[in-house]
Amino acid sequence: MFAARKFEVLFLYDPWDEFVMDHLREAEGKPLRPAERRKLDLADTAKTEGALSEQEAQSFTVWLKETFG
């Protein structure tokens, strides 16, 4: 979804990262906003390349359940 809208995403794993991001509002003139707190309308997001069709997704789900229980 973010790639389709040409948003850059930072993956932060260290507890200090969140502390720093809460106090840092922009970097190189670009505003920084937490993705998990954003209200994004997913309905208008175009399908991405390589996405599974509905039938492929159902087949994959069946395979997962059979394989991993």
PQR file of N, CA, C, O and H, with PARSE charges and radii, in Angstrom:
ATOM      1  N   MET A   1       0.817  -1.178   0.000 -0.4000 1.5000
ATOM      2  CA  MET A   1       0.000   0.000   0.000 -0.0000 2.0000
ATOM      3  C   MET A   1       0.873   1.259   0.000  0.5500 1.7000
ATOM      4  O   MET A   1       0.610   2.200  -0.749 -0.5500 1.4000
ATOM      5  N   PHE A   2       1.901   1.274   0.832 -0.4000 1.5000
ATOM      6  CA  PHE A   2       2.759   2.454   0.892 -0.0000 2.0000
ATOM      7  C   PHE A   2       3.581   2.608  -0.379  0.5500 1.7000
ATOM      8  O   PHE A   2       3.776   3.725  -0.859 -0.5500 1.4000
ATOM      9  H   PHE A   2       2.115   0.510   1.440  0.4000 1.0000
ATOM     10  N   ALA A   3       4.061   1.505  -0.924 -0.4000 1.5000
ATOM     11  CA  ALA A   3       4.842   1.567  -2.156 -0.0000 2.0000
ATOM     12  C   ALA A   3       3.988   2.068  -3.316  0.5500 1.7000
ATOM     13  O   ALA A   3       4.466   2.822  -4.162 -0.5500 1.4000
ATOM     14  H   ALA A   3       3.903   0.598  -0.534  0.4000 1.0000
ATOM     15  N   ALA A   4       2.722   1.647  -3.354 -0.4000 1.5000
ATOM     16  CA  ALA A   4       1.825   2.089  -4.422 -0.0000 2.0000
ATOM     17  C   ALA A   4       1.609   3.595  -4.371  0.5500 1.7000
ATOM     18  O   ALA A   4       1.393   4.233  -5.402 -0.5500 1.4000
ATOM     19  H   ALA A   4       2.334   1.034  -2.666  0.4000 1.0000
ATOM     20  N   ARG A   5       1.668   4.155  -3.182 -0.4000 1.5000
ATOM     21  CA  ARG A   5       1.491   5.606  -3.022 -0.0000 2.0000
ATOM     22  C   ARG A   5       2.820   6.358  -2.977  0.5500 1.7000
ATOM     23  O   ARG A   5       2.861   7.568  -2.758 -0.5500 1.4000
ATOM     24  H   ARG A   5       1.843   3.637  -2.345  0.4000 1.0000
ATOM     25  N   LYS A   6       3.905   5.612  -3.191 -0.4000 1.5000
ATOM     26  CA  LYS A   6       5.260   6.170  -3.219 -0.0000 2.0000
ATOM     27  C   LYS A   6       5.660   6.825  -1.903  0.5500 1.7000
ATOM     28  O   LYS A   6       6.320   7.864  -1.887 -0.5500 1.4000
ATOM     29  H   LYS A   6       3.872   4.628  -3.369  0.4000 1.0000
ATOM     30  N   PHE A   7       5.248   6.196  -0.789 -0.4000 1.5000
ATOM     31  CA  PHE A   7       5.676   6.621   0.539 -0.0000 2.0000
ATOM     32  C   PHE A   7       6.916   5.832   0.925  0.5500 1.7000
ATOM     33  O   PHE A   7       7.007   4.636   0.647 -0.5500 1.4000
ATOM     34  H   PHE A   7       4.713   5.352  -0.802  0.4000 1.0000
ATOM     35  N   GLU A   8       7.861   6.490   1.559 -0.4000 1.5000
ATOM     36  CA  GLU A   8       9.018   5.796   2.096 -0.0000 2.0000
ATOM     37  C   GLU A   8       8.679   5.361   3.515  0.5500 1.7000
ATOM     38  O   GLU A   8       8.045   6.103   4.266 -0.5500 1.4000
ATOM     39  H   GLU A   8       7.787   7.461   1.785  0.4000 1.0000
ATOM     40  N   VAL A   9       9.106   4.154   3.877 -0.4000 1.5000
ATOM     41  CA  VAL A   9       8.767   3.586   5.179 -0.0000 2.0000
ATOM     42  C   VAL A   9      10.041   3.198   5.901  0.5500 1.7000
ATOM     43  O   VAL A   9      10.932   2.577   5.322 -0.5500 1.4000
ATOM     44  H   VAL A   9       9.621   3.552   3.267  0.4000 1.0000
ATOM     45  N   LEU A  10      10.121   3.565   7.162 -0.4000 1.5000
ATOM     46  CA  LEU A  10      11.235   3.149   8.016 -0.0000 2.0000
ATOM     47  C   LEU A  10      10.724   2.052   8.943  0.5500 1.7000
ATOM     48  O   LEU A  10       9.695   2.219   9.598 -0.5500 1.4000
ATOM     49  H   LEU A  10       9.397   4.069   7.632  0.4000 1.0000
ATOM     50  N   PHE A  11      11.431   0.946   8.999 -0.4000 1.5000
ATOM     51  CA  PHE A  11      11.096  -0.119   9.932 -0.0000 2.0000
ATOM     52  C   PHE A  11      11.984   0.062  11.156  0.5500 1.7000
ATOM     53  O   PHE A  11      13.209   0.013  11.052 -0.5500 1.4000
ATOM     54  H   PHE A  11      12.267   0.811   8.467  0.4000 1.0000
ATOM     55  N   LEU A  12      11.374   0.267  12.298 -0.4000 1.5000
ATOM     56  CA  LEU A  12      12.111   0.542  13.523 -0.0000 2.0000
ATOM     57  C   LEU A  12      11.874  -0.599  14.507  0.5500 1.7000
ATOM     58  O   LEU A  12      10.728  -0.939  14.803 -0.5500 1.4000
ATOM     59  H   LEU A  12      10.379   0.307  12.382  0.4000 1.0000
ATOM     60  N   TYR A  13      12.946  -1.186  15.011 -0.4000 1.5000
ATOM     61  CA  TYR A  13      12.829  -2.348  15.871 -0.0000 2.0000
ATOM     62  C   TYR A  13      13.328  -2.105  17.291  0.5500 1.7000
ATOM     63  O   TYR A  13      12.882  -2.768  18.227 -0.5500 1.4000
ATOM     64  H   TYR A  13      13.876  -0.910  14.771  0.4000 1.0000
ATOM     65  N   ASP A  14      14.224  -1.186  17.455 -0.4000 1.5000
ATOM     66  CA  ASP A  14      14.816  -0.922  18.755 -0.0000 2.0000
ATOM     67  C   ASP A  14      13.882  -0.034  19.579  0.5500 1.7000
ATOM     68  O   ASP A  14      13.280   0.887  19.026 -0.5500 1.4000
ATOM     69  H   ASP A  14      14.587  -0.647  16.695  0.4000 1.0000
ATOM     70  N   PRO A  15      13.744  -0.281  20.876 -0.5600 1.5000
ATOM     71  CA  PRO A  15      12.877   0.573  21.710  0.2800 2.0000
ATOM     72  C   PRO A  15      13.259   2.051  21.667  0.5500 1.7000
ATOM     73  O   PRO A  15      12.398   2.921  21.802 -0.5500 1.4000
ATOM     74  N   TRP A  16      14.537   2.334  21.480 -0.4000 1.5000
ATOM     75  CA  TRP A  16      14.968   3.732  21.404 -0.0000 2.0000
ATOM     76  C   TRP A  16      14.470   4.413  20.136  0.5500 1.7000
ATOM     77  O   TRP A  16      14.290   5.630  20.111 -0.5500 1.4000
ATOM     78  H   TRP A  16      15.236   1.628  21.371  0.4000 1.0000
ATOM     79  N   ASP A  17      14.250   3.636  19.095 -0.4000 1.5000
ATOM     80  CA  ASP A  17      13.775   4.205  17.835 -0.0000 2.0000
ATOM     81  C   ASP A  17      12.458   4.948  18.041  0.5500 1.7000
ATOM     82  O   ASP A  17      12.286   6.061  17.543 -0.5500 1.4000
ATOM     83  H   ASP A  17      14.396   2.647  19.115  0.4000 1.0000
ATOM     84  N   GLU A  18      11.543   4.342  18.764 -0.4000 1.5000
ATOM     85  CA  GLU A  18      10.247   4.980  18.983 -0.0000 2.0000
ATOM     86  C   GLU A  18      10.397   6.262  19.796  0.5500 1.7000
ATOM     87  O   GLU A  18       9.724   7.256  19.521 -0.5500 1.4000
ATOM     88  H   GLU A  18      11.683   3.439  19.168  0.4000 1.0000
ATOM     89  N   PHE A  19      11.272   6.242  20.788 -0.4000 1.5000
ATOM     90  CA  PHE A  19      11.530   7.443  21.573 -0.0000 2.0000
ATOM     91  C   PHE A  19      12.054   8.572  20.692  0.5500 1.7000
ATOM     92  O   PHE A  19      11.595   9.710  20.790 -0.5500 1.4000
ATOM     93  H   PHE A  19      11.818   5.435  21.011  0.4000 1.0000
ATOM     94  N   VAL A  20      13.009   8.253  19.838 -0.4000 1.5000
ATOM     95  CA  VAL A  20      13.598   9.266  18.948 -0.0000 2.0000
ATOM     96  C   VAL A  20      12.549   9.779  17.966  0.5500 1.7000
ATOM     97  O   VAL A  20      12.446  10.985  17.743 -0.5500 1.4000
ATOM     98  H   VAL A  20      13.382   7.329  19.759  0.4000 1.0000
ATOM     99  N   MET A  21      11.775   8.873  17.382 -0.4000 1.5000
ATOM    100  CA  MET A  21      10.779   9.276  16.394 -0.0000 2.0000
ATOM    101  C   MET A  21       9.682  10.146  17.007  0.5500 1.7000
ATOM    102  O   MET A  21       9.135  11.015  16.329 -0.5500 1.4000
ATOM    103  H   MET A  21      11.859   7.893  17.563  0.4000 1.0000
ATOM    104  N   ASP A  22       9.357   9.919  18.281 -0.4000 1.5000
ATOM    105  CA  ASP A  22       8.359  10.759  18.951 -0.0000 2.0000
ATOM    106  C   ASP A  22       8.835  12.198  19.092  0.5500 1.7000
ATOM    107  O   ASP A  22       8.020  13.116  19.180 -0.5500 1.4000
ATOM    108  H   ASP A  22       9.802   9.213  18.831  0.4000 1.0000
ATOM    109  N   HIS A  23      10.147  12.400  19.114 -0.4000 1.5000
ATOM    110  CA  HIS A  23      10.693  13.740  19.299 -0.0000 2.0000
ATOM    111  C   HIS A  23      11.243  14.364  18.021  0.5500 1.7000
ATOM    112  O   HIS A  23      11.528  15.561  17.983 -0.5500 1.4000
ATOM    113  H   HIS A  23      10.809  11.654  19.042  0.4000 1.0000
ATOM    114  N   LEU A  24      11.390  13.565  16.993 -0.4000 1.5000
ATOM    115  CA  LEU A  24      11.893  14.051  15.711 -0.0000 2.0000
ATOM    116  C   LEU A  24      10.701  14.226  14.776  0.5500 1.7000
ATOM    117  O   LEU A  24      10.010  13.253  14.473 -0.5500 1.4000
ATOM    118  H   LEU A  24      11.159  12.592  17.024  0.4000 1.0000
ATOM    119  N   ARG A  25      10.456  15.413  14.327 -0.4000 1.5000
ATOM    120  CA  ARG A  25       9.275  15.709  13.524 -0.0000 2.0000
ATOM    121  C   ARG A  25       9.535  15.668  12.017  0.5500 1.7000
ATOM    122  O   ARG A  25       8.613  15.445  11.233 -0.5500 1.4000
ATOM    123  H   ARG A  25      11.017  16.204  14.573  0.4000 1.0000
ATOM    124  N   GLU A  26      10.790  15.882  11.614 -0.4000 1.5000
ATOM    125  CA  GLU A  26      11.097  15.858  10.181 -0.0000 2.0000
ATOM    126  C   GLU A  26      12.555  15.488   9.979  0.5500 1.7000
ATOM    127  O   GLU A  26      13.385  15.627  10.877 -0.5500 1.4000
ATOM    128  H   GLU A  26      11.539  16.063  12.252  0.4000 1.0000
ATOM    129  N   ALA A  27      12.842  15.017   8.781 -0.4000 1.5000
ATOM    130  CA  ALA A  27      14.214  14.677   8.393 -0.0000 2.0000
ATOM    131  C   ALA A  27      14.422  15.156   6.962  0.5500 1.7000
ATOM    132  O   ALA A  27      13.646  14.827   6.065 -0.5500 1.4000
ATOM    133  H   ALA A  27      12.167  14.904   8.052  0.4000 1.0000
ATOM    134  N   GLU A  28      15.458  15.921   6.766 -0.4000 1.5000
ATOM    135  CA  GLU A  28      15.778  16.493   5.458 -0.0000 2.0000
ATOM    136  C   GLU A  28      14.580  17.222   4.854  0.5500 1.7000
ATOM    137  O   GLU A  28      14.338  17.152   3.649 -0.5500 1.4000
ATOM    138  H   GLU A  28      16.089  16.189   7.495  0.4000 1.0000
ATOM    139  N   GLY A  29      13.845  17.913   5.702 -0.4000 1.5000
ATOM    140  CA  GLY A  29      12.701  18.702   5.240 -0.0000 2.0000
ATOM    141  C   GLY A  29      11.441  17.906   4.979  0.5500 1.7000
ATOM    142  O   GLY A  29      10.436  18.475   4.554 -0.5500 1.4000
ATOM    143  H   GLY A  29      14.042  17.969   6.681  0.4000 1.0000
ATOM    144  N   LYS A  30      11.465  16.602   5.221 -0.4000 1.5000
ATOM    145  CA  LYS A  30      10.285  15.765   5.001 -0.0000 2.0000
ATOM    146  C   LYS A  30       9.659  15.422   6.345  0.5500 1.7000
ATOM    147  O   LYS A  30      10.355  15.025   7.280 -0.5500 1.4000
ATOM    148  H   LYS A  30      12.282  16.140   5.567  0.4000 1.0000
ATOM    149  N   PRO A  31       8.339  15.578   6.439 -0.5600 1.5000
ATOM    150  CA  PRO A  31       7.684  15.255   7.716  0.2800 2.0000
ATOM    151  C   PRO A  31       7.699  13.749   7.975  0.5500 1.7000
ATOM    152  O   PRO A  31       7.552  12.947   7.053 -0.5500 1.4000
ATOM    153  N   LEU A  32       7.878  13.383   9.235 -0.4000 1.5000
ATOM    154  CA  LEU A  32       7.863  11.984   9.639 -0.0000 2.0000
ATOM    155  C   LEU A  32       6.559  11.714  10.376  0.5500 1.7000
ATOM    156  O   LEU A  32       6.211  12.421  11.321 -0.5500 1.4000
ATOM    157  H   LEU A  32       7.997  14.034   9.984  0.4000 1.0000
ATOM    158  N   ARG A  33       5.848  10.692   9.938 -0.4000 1.5000
ATOM    159  CA  ARG A  33       4.569  10.348  10.554 -0.0000 2.0000
ATOM    160  C   ARG A  33       4.514   8.844  10.783  0.5500 1.7000
ATOM    161  O   ARG A  33       4.907   8.073   9.909 -0.5500 1.4000
ATOM    162  H   ARG A  33       6.131  10.118   9.170  0.4000 1.0000
ATOM    163  N   PRO A  34       4.030   8.415  11.952 -0.5600 1.5000
ATOM    164  CA  PRO A  34       3.922   6.971  12.198  0.2800 2.0000
ATOM    165  C   PRO A  34       2.805   6.346  11.369  0.5500 1.7000
ATOM    166  O   PRO A  34       1.670   6.822  11.400 -0.5500 1.4000
ATOM    167  N   ALA A  35       3.114   5.294  10.637 -0.4000 1.5000
ATOM    168  CA  ALA A  35       2.149   4.649   9.751 -0.0000 2.0000
ATOM    169  C   ALA A  35       1.024   4.000  10.537  0.5500 1.7000
ATOM    170  O   ALA A  35      -0.125   4.016  10.095 -0.5500 1.4000
ATOM    171  H   ALA A  35       4.036   4.908  10.612  0.4000 1.0000
ATOM    172  N   GLU A  36       1.332   3.429  11.695 -0.4000 1.5000
ATOM    173  CA  GLU A  36       0.287   2.732  12.445 -0.0000 2.0000
ATOM    174  C   GLU A  36      -0.741   3.684  13.048  0.5500 1.7000
ATOM    175  O   GLU A  36      -1.822   3.247  13.445 -0.5500 1.4000
ATOM    176  H   GLU A  36       2.265   3.416  12.054  0.4000 1.0000
ATOM    177  N   ARG A  37      -0.434   4.934  13.122 -0.4000 1.5000
ATOM    178  CA  ARG A  37      -1.378   5.912  13.674 -0.0000 2.0000
ATOM    179  C   ARG A  37      -2.121   6.698  12.595  0.5500 1.7000
ATOM    180  O   ARG A  37      -2.995   7.509  12.903 -0.5500 1.4000
ATOM    181  H   ARG A  37       0.444   5.289  12.800  0.4000 1.0000
ATOM    182  N   ARG A  38      -1.776   6.460  11.352 -0.4000 1.5000
ATOM    183  CA  ARG A  38      -2.401   7.186  10.252 -0.0000 2.0000
ATOM    184  C   ARG A  38      -3.745   6.576   9.918  0.5500 1.7000
ATOM    185  O   ARG A  38      -3.917   5.360  10.001 -0.5500 1.4000
ATOM    186  H   ARG A  38      -1.066   5.801  11.102  0.4000 1.0000
ATOM    187  N   LYS A  39      -4.687   7.400   9.546 -0.4000 1.5000
ATOM    188  CA  LYS A  39      -5.970   6.911   9.069 -0.0000 2.0000
ATOM    189  C   LYS A  39      -5.898   6.885   7.549  0.5500 1.7000
ATOM    190  O   LYS A  39      -5.983   7.927   6.898 -0.5500 1.4000
ATOM    191  H   LYS A  39      -4.548   8.388   9.479  0.4000 1.0000
ATOM    192  N   LEU A  40      -5.742   5.698   6.992 -0.4000 1.5000
ATOM    193  CA  LEU A  40      -5.590   5.555   5.561 -0.0000 2.0000
ATOM    194  C   LEU A  40      -6.799   4.831   4.989  0.5500 1.7000
ATOM    195  O   LEU A  40      -7.254   3.832   5.546 -0.5500 1.4000
ATOM    196  H   LEU A  40      -5.673   4.853   7.521  0.4000 1.0000
ATOM    197  N   ASP A  41      -7.310   5.332   3.892 -0.4000 1.5000
ATOM    198  CA  ASP A  41      -8.421   4.687   3.208 -0.0000 2.0000
ATOM    199  C   ASP A  41      -7.840   3.620   2.295  0.5500 1.7000
ATOM    200  O   ASP A  41      -7.201   3.932   1.290 -0.5500 1.4000
ATOM    201  H   ASP A  41      -6.940   6.144   3.440  0.4000 1.0000
ATOM    202  N   LEU A  42      -8.064   2.358   2.649 -0.4000 1.5000
ATOM    203  CA  LEU A  42      -7.490   1.259   1.882 -0.0000 2.0000
ATOM    204  C   LEU A  42      -8.321   0.905   0.669  0.5500 1.7000
ATOM    205  O   LEU A  42      -7.856   0.157  -0.190 -0.5500 1.4000
ATOM    206  H   LEU A  42      -8.583   2.105   3.465  0.4000 1.0000
ATOM    207  N   ALA A  43      -9.531   1.416   0.572 -0.4000 1.5000
ATOM    208  CA  ALA A  43     -10.426   1.040  -0.520 -0.0000 2.0000
ATOM    209  C   ALA A  43      -9.894   1.483  -1.875  0.5500 1.7000
ATOM    210  O   ALA A  43     -10.109   0.793  -2.872 -0.5500 1.4000
ATOM    211  H   ALA A  43      -9.909   2.023   1.270  0.4000 1.0000
ATOM    212  N   ASP A  44      -9.215   2.603  -1.934 -0.4000 1.5000
ATOM    213  CA  ASP A  44      -8.751   3.103  -3.229 -0.0000 2.0000
ATOM    214  C   ASP A  44      -7.345   2.632  -3.591  0.5500 1.7000
ATOM    215  O   ASP A  44      -6.794   3.059  -4.606 -0.5500 1.4000
ATOM    216  H   ASP A  44      -9.041   3.164  -1.124  0.4000 1.0000
ATOM    217  N   THR A  45      -6.764   1.768  -2.783 -0.4000 1.5000
ATOM    218  CA  THR A  45      -5.421   1.275  -3.061 -0.0000 2.0000
ATOM    219  C   THR A  45      -5.470   0.267  -4.194  0.5500 1.7000
ATOM    220  O   THR A  45      -6.209  -0.715  -4.133 -0.5500 1.4000
ATOM    221  H   THR A  45      -7.212   1.422  -1.958  0.4000 1.0000
ATOM    222  N   ALA A  46      -4.691   0.510  -5.211 -0.4000 1.5000
ATOM    223  CA  ALA A  46      -4.653  -0.397  -6.367 -0.0000 2.0000
ATOM    224  C   ALA A  46      -3.956  -1.696  -5.985  0.5500 1.7000
ATOM    225  O   ALA A  46      -3.114  -1.726  -5.086 -0.5500 1.4000
ATOM    226  H   ALA A  46      -4.091   1.308  -5.261  0.4000 1.0000
ATOM    227  N   LYS A  47      -4.324  -2.779  -6.690 -0.4000 1.5000
ATOM    228  CA  LYS A  47      -3.650  -4.049  -6.446 -0.0000 2.0000
ATOM    229  C   LYS A  47      -2.193  -3.919  -6.858  0.5500 1.7000
ATOM    230  O   LYS A  47      -1.861  -3.275  -7.853 -0.5500 1.4000
ATOM    231  H   LYS A  47      -5.008  -2.755  -7.420  0.4000 1.0000
ATOM    232  N   THR A  48      -1.341  -4.541  -6.074 -0.4000 1.5000
ATOM    233  CA  THR A  48       0.072  -4.485  -6.390 -0.0000 2.0000
ATOM    234  C   THR A  48       0.437  -5.653  -7.292  0.5500 1.7000
ATOM    235  O   THR A  48      -0.275  -6.655  -7.346 -0.5500 1.4000
ATOM    236  H   THR A  48      -1.610  -5.064  -5.266  0.4000 1.0000
ATOM    237  N   GLU A  49       1.538  -5.518  -7.989 -0.4000 1.5000
ATOM    238  CA  GLU A  49       2.012  -6.582  -8.863 -0.0000 2.0000
ATOM    239  C   GLU A  49       2.338  -7.807  -8.032  0.5500 1.7000
ATOM    240  O   GLU A  49       2.886  -7.701  -6.935 -0.5500 1.4000
ATOM    241  H   GLU A  49       2.117  -4.703  -7.945  0.4000 1.0000
ATOM    242  N   GLY A  50       1.996  -8.965  -8.563 -0.4000 1.5000
ATOM    243  CA  GLY A  50       2.314 -10.204  -7.874 -0.0000 2.0000
ATOM    244  C   GLY A  50       1.314 -10.589  -6.804  0.5500 1.7000
ATOM    245  O   GLY A  50       1.507 -11.596  -6.123 -0.5500 1.4000
ATOM    246  H   GLY A  50       1.551  -9.050  -9.454  0.4000 1.0000
ATOM    247  N   ALA A  51       0.262  -9.825  -6.638 -0.4000 1.5000
ATOM    248  CA  ALA A  51      -0.747 -10.148  -5.633 -0.0000 2.0000
ATOM    249  C   ALA A  51      -1.517 -11.385  -6.069  0.5500 1.7000
ATOM    250  O   ALA A  51      -1.738 -11.602  -7.261 -0.5500 1.4000
ATOM    251  H   ALA A  51       0.106  -9.006  -7.191  0.4000 1.0000
ATOM    252  N   LEU A  52      -1.921 -12.190  -5.100 -0.4000 1.5000
ATOM    253  CA  LEU A  52      -2.680 -13.393  -5.396 -0.0000 2.0000
ATOM    254  C   LEU A  52      -4.113 -13.049  -5.775  0.5500 1.7000
ATOM    255  O   LEU A  52      -4.709 -12.118  -5.234 -0.5500 1.4000
ATOM    256  H   LEU A  52      -1.742 -12.014  -4.132  0.4000 1.0000
ATOM    257  N   SER A  53      -4.651 -13.816  -6.712 -0.4000 1.5000
ATOM    258  CA  SER A  53      -6.066 -13.662  -7.042 -0.0000 2.0000
ATOM    259  C   SER A  53      -6.873 -14.264  -5.892  0.5500 1.7000
ATOM    260  O   SER A  53      -6.312 -14.917  -5.011 -0.5500 1.4000
ATOM    261  H   SER A  53      -4.167 -14.572  -7.151  0.4000 1.0000
ATOM    262  N   GLU A  54      -8.152 -14.052  -5.900 -0.4000 1.5000
ATOM    263  CA  GLU A  54      -9.012 -14.576  -4.837 -0.0000 2.0000
ATOM    264  C   GLU A  54      -8.925 -16.107  -4.788  0.5500 1.7000
ATOM    265  O   GLU A  54      -8.823 -16.688  -3.707 -0.5500 1.4000
ATOM    266  H   GLU A  54      -8.608 -13.522  -6.615  0.4000 1.0000
ATOM    267  N   GLN A  55      -8.964 -16.748  -5.935 -0.4000 1.5000
ATOM    268  CA  GLN A  55      -8.889 -18.214  -5.998 -0.0000 2.0000
ATOM    269  C   GLN A  55      -7.525 -18.720  -5.521  0.5500 1.7000
ATOM    270  O   GLN A  55      -7.451 -19.715  -4.801 -0.5500 1.4000
ATOM    271  H   GLN A  55      -9.046 -16.277  -6.813  0.4000 1.0000
ATOM    272  N   GLU A  56      -6.456 -18.045  -5.914 -0.4000 1.5000
ATOM    273  CA  GLU A  56      -5.118 -18.430  -5.468 -0.0000 2.0000
ATOM    274  C   GLU A  56      -4.980 -18.278  -3.956  0.5500 1.7000
ATOM    275  O   GLU A  56      -4.358 -19.114  -3.300 -0.5500 1.4000
ATOM    276  H   GLU A  56      -6.515 -17.236  -6.499  0.4000 1.0000
ATOM    277  N   ALA A  57      -5.550 -17.225  -3.409 -0.4000 1.5000
ATOM    278  CA  ALA A  57      -5.492 -16.998  -1.969 -0.0000 2.0000
ATOM    279  C   ALA A  57      -6.242 -18.097  -1.219  0.5500 1.7000
ATOM    280  O   ALA A  57      -5.774 -18.566  -0.181 -0.5500 1.4000
ATOM    281  H   ALA A  57      -6.055 -16.546  -3.942  0.4000 1.0000
ATOM    282  N   GLN A  58      -7.396 -18.508  -1.734 -0.4000 1.5000
ATOM    283  CA  GLN A  58      -8.157 -19.578  -1.093 -0.0000 2.0000
ATOM    284  C   GLN A  58      -7.391 -20.896  -1.162  0.5500 1.7000
ATOM    285  O   GLN A  58      -7.351 -21.635  -0.178 -0.5500 1.4000
ATOM    286  H   GLN A  58      -7.776 -18.126  -2.577  0.4000 1.0000
ATOM    287  N   SER A  59      -6.789 -21.202  -2.300 -0.4000 1.5000
ATOM    288  CA  SER A  59      -5.997 -22.422  -2.442 -0.0000 2.0000
ATOM    289  C   SER A  59      -4.813 -22.408  -1.479  0.5500 1.7000
ATOM    290  O   SER A  59      -4.491 -23.426  -0.866 -0.5500 1.4000
ATOM    291  H   SER A  59      -6.822 -20.602  -3.100  0.4000 1.0000
ATOM    292  N   PHE A  60      -4.177 -21.267  -1.351 -0.4000 1.5000
ATOM    293  CA  PHE A  60      -3.042 -21.127  -0.441 -0.0000 2.0000
ATOM    294  C   PHE A  60      -3.481 -21.328   1.004  0.5500 1.7000
ATOM    295  O   PHE A  60      -2.770 -21.959   1.786 -0.5500 1.4000
ATOM    296  H   PHE A  60      -4.439 -20.440  -1.849  0.4000 1.0000
ATOM    297  N   THR A  61      -4.649 -20.796   1.366 -0.4000 1.5000
ATOM    298  CA  THR A  61      -5.177 -20.954   2.714 -0.0000 2.0000
ATOM    299  C   THR A  61      -5.441 -22.419   3.020  0.5500 1.7000
ATOM    300  O   THR A  61      -5.119 -22.896   4.108 -0.5500 1.4000
ATOM    301  H   THR A  61      -5.227 -20.284   0.730  0.4000 1.0000
ATOM    302  N   VAL A  62      -6.022 -23.129   2.073 -0.4000 1.5000
ATOM    303  CA  VAL A  62      -6.286 -24.564   2.250 -0.0000 2.0000
ATOM    304  C   VAL A  62      -4.968 -25.308   2.443  0.5500 1.7000
ATOM    305  O   VAL A  62      -4.855 -26.149   3.335 -0.5500 1.4000
ATOM    306  H   VAL A  62      -6.284 -22.741   1.189  0.4000 1.0000
ATOM    307  N   TRP A  63      -3.976 -25.005   1.615 -0.4000 1.5000
ATOM    308  CA  TRP A  63      -2.672 -25.655   1.724 -0.0000 2.0000
ATOM    309  C   TRP A  63      -2.037 -25.384   3.089  0.5500 1.7000
ATOM    310  O   TRP A  63      -1.494 -26.299   3.707 -0.5500 1.4000
ATOM    311  H   TRP A  63      -4.068 -24.322   0.891  0.4000 1.0000
ATOM    312  N   LEU A  64      -2.098 -24.138   3.565 -0.4000 1.5000
ATOM    313  CA  LEU A  64      -1.545 -23.802   4.867 -0.0000 2.0000
ATOM    314  C   LEU A  64      -2.192 -24.610   5.982  0.5500 1.7000
ATOM    315  O   LEU A  64      -1.507 -25.151   6.849 -0.5500 1.4000
ATOM    316  H   LEU A  64      -2.540 -23.394   3.063  0.4000 1.0000
ATOM    317  N   LYS A  65      -3.537 -24.687   5.949 -0.4000 1.5000
ATOM    318  CA  LYS A  65      -4.266 -25.435   6.981 -0.0000 2.0000
ATOM    319  C   LYS A  65      -3.915 -26.911   6.953  0.5500 1.7000
ATOM    320  O   LYS A  65      -3.766 -27.528   8.008 -0.5500 1.4000
ATOM    321  H   LYS A  65      -4.094 -24.248   5.244  0.4000 1.0000
ATOM    322  N   GLU A  66      -3.779 -27.489   5.767 -0.4000 1.5000
ATOM    323  CA  GLU A  66      -3.445 -28.906   5.646 -0.0000 2.0000
ATOM    324  C   GLU A  66      -2.006 -29.165   6.085  0.5500 1.7000
ATOM    325  O   GLU A  66      -1.720 -30.174   6.728 -0.5500 1.4000
ATOM    326  H   GLU A  66      -3.900 -26.988   4.910  0.4000 1.0000
ATOM    327  N   THR A  67      -1.124 -28.269   5.743 -0.4000 1.5000
ATOM    328  CA  THR A  67       0.300 -28.463   6.030 -0.0000 2.0000
ATOM    329  C   THR A  67       0.638 -28.192   7.493  0.5500 1.7000
ATOM    330  O   THR A  67       1.361 -28.967   8.120 -0.5500 1.4000
ATOM    331  H   THR A  67      -1.357 -27.449   5.220  0.4000 1.0000
ATOM    332  N   PHE A  68       0.117 -27.098   8.034 -0.4000 1.5000
ATOM    333  CA  PHE A  68       0.494 -26.685   9.378 -0.0000 2.0000
ATOM    334  C   PHE A  68      -0.579 -26.906  10.431  0.5500 1.7000
ATOM    335  O   PHE A  68      -0.349 -26.686  11.621 -0.5500 1.4000
ATOM    336  H   PHE A  68      -0.471 -26.469   7.525  0.4000 1.0000
ATOM    337  N   GLY A  69      -1.751 -27.340   9.989 -0.4000 1.5000
ATOM    338  CA  GLY A  69      -2.822 -27.620  10.947 -0.0000 2.0000
ATOM    339  C   GLY A  69      -3.371 -26.375  11.454  0.5500 1.7000
ATOM    340  O   GLY A  69      -4.287 -26.394  12.276 -0.5500 1.4000
ATOM    341  H   GLY A  69      -1.939 -27.518   9.023  0.4000 1.0000
TER
END
